[in-house]
Amino acid sequence: MSKSVYSIVLNDAVVEAIDNMAYRLGTNRSGMINRILAEKVSYITPEQRIRNILDNVERLMDSQDVFQIMTTPGDSSLMIKSAFKYKYNPSVKYSVVLNKSGSSARGELRVAFRTQNAMLLNELSNFINIWNALEHKYLQRDINCAAGSGKYVRELMLPEENYDENQIGEMISEYITGFDRIMKMYFSGADAEELEKNYKEFISTAKYKI
């Protein structure tokens, strides 16, 4: 969506209120005015579409006991913490980052494991290798991802049409839930055959393979 520069005259008190609101929501004055006007004329901007998707992800993840929503500044990302019962007391954080791409949104999932234990980091690396192998086997497409030093980043192939914000939010939350569940199965001692069986069940029920 193209943007242009316009000159408008506003009351100073109104500008101050807009700036305060923009600060609380992690955006700037222009973005805040654009959002307010878009809401007034019932127009959904690409930024609002992204926010709607993330709001739905937040609602779905927050309804599950194993996840905790964390405060994230701005409108294009969401951070989620997962309860992880394992020795060395690690924690896992999922960050969903969405960016505009024309009229659609591009997504990225960032997974960060908060631990300094070398043995656990090695196990995490082993799991990521297993997960990537399963993804390539069953999705049968190239997947943009990277891993290293307790981190994993994967592109989310979000649909461009035929799905609304609620459905896309469901796809993202389902993917995170599946990843989290199978990862914890690995650390509970599940063998490769059991992990593959559960991945197949997980991916077969997905509404859209992101």
Helices and strands as residue ranges (DSSP letters): H 12-25, H 29-40, H 46-62, E 67-70, E 77-82, E 91-101, E 104-114, H 118-139, E 145-148, E 151-156, H 165-187, H 192-204
